[in-house]
Amino acid sequence: MIVGILSLVCFWPFCLGLLLGPAGAIMGFISRQRIAASGGQLGGGGMALAGLIIGVVGFVASASWAIFYLFVLSHFSNSIPTPSP
């Protein structure tokens, strides 16, 4: 869950959500499988689900931010006038 939260917090300034989001989602998924296979001896299914969901949301937010940034960068870099000699 901590990696999922970090992916959500760090999606904007550094685009770390592209790395941390899938890691959080995979860890949440594996944790949910282990909790289900334990037969009720392990708890924390809600936290595992929250980590999975937050990891996916962090990845989507970071990917959206990166695409938006690249679009704006490519769109406005062509409209800047260059000085002529």
C-alpha positions in Angstrom: 0.0 0.0 0.0 2.9 2.3 0.7 4.3 1.9 -2.8 0.8 2.7 -4.2 0.6 5.8 -2.1 4.0 6.9 -3.3 3.0 6.4 -6.9 0.0 8.6 -6.4 1.9 11.3 -4.6 4.9 11.3 -7.0 2.9 11.1 -10.3 3.3 14.8 -11.1 6.7 16.1 -10.3 8.9 13.2 -11.3 6.5 10.7 -13.2 7.6 8.0 -10.7 4.1 6.6 -10.9 5.1 4.9 -14.1 7.5 2.8 -12.1 5.8 2.7 -8.7 2.2 2.2 -9.9 2.7 -1.2 -11.5 4.9 -2.3 -8.6 2.2 -1.3 -6.1 -0.5 -3.0 -8.1 1.4 -6.2 -8.4 2.3 -6.3 -4.7 -1.4 -5.7 -3.8 -2.5 -8.5 -6.2 0.1 -11.0 -4.8 -0.9 -10.0 -1.2 -4.6 -10.6 -1.9 -3.8 -14.0 -3.4 -1.7 -14.9 -0.3 -4.4 -13.7 2.1 -7.1 -15.7 0.2 -4.9 -18.8 0.2 -4.2 -18.6 4.0 -7.7 -19.7 4.9 -8.4 -16.8 7.2 -5.1 -16.9 9.1 -3.8 -13.7 7.5 -5.6 -10.4 7.6 -5.2 -7.2 5.6 -7.3 -7.9 2.5 -8.6 -4.4 2.5 -5.2 -2.8 2.7 -4.0 -5.1 -0.1 -7.0 -4.1 -2.3 -6.3 -0.4 -1.5 -2.7 -0.8 -2.5 -3.7 -2.4 -5.8 -6.3 0.3 -6.6 -4.0 3.2 -5.6 -1.2 1.7 -7.6 -3.4 1.5 -10.7 -4.7 5.1 -10.2 -1.1 6.4 -9.7 0.0 4.7 -12.9 -2.9 6.1 -14.9 -2.4 9.6 -13.4 1.4 9.5 -14.2 0.9 8.2 -17.7 -1.8 10.9 -18.3 0.5 13.6 -17.0 3.4 12.4 -19.2 1.2 12.3 -22.3 -0.2 15.7 -21.6 3.3 17.1 -21.0 4.7 15.7 -24.2 1.7 17.0 -26.1 2.1 20.5 -24.7 5.8 20.4 -25.3 5.5 19.3 -28.9 2.6 21.6 -29.6 4.1 24.8 -28.3 7.7 24.2 -29.3 6.7 24.7 -32.9 4.9 28.0 -32.3 7.9 29.8 -30.7 9.3 32.3 -33.2 13.0 32.0 -34.0 15.0 35.2 -34.6 16.0 35.7 -38.2 19.5 37.0 -38.9 
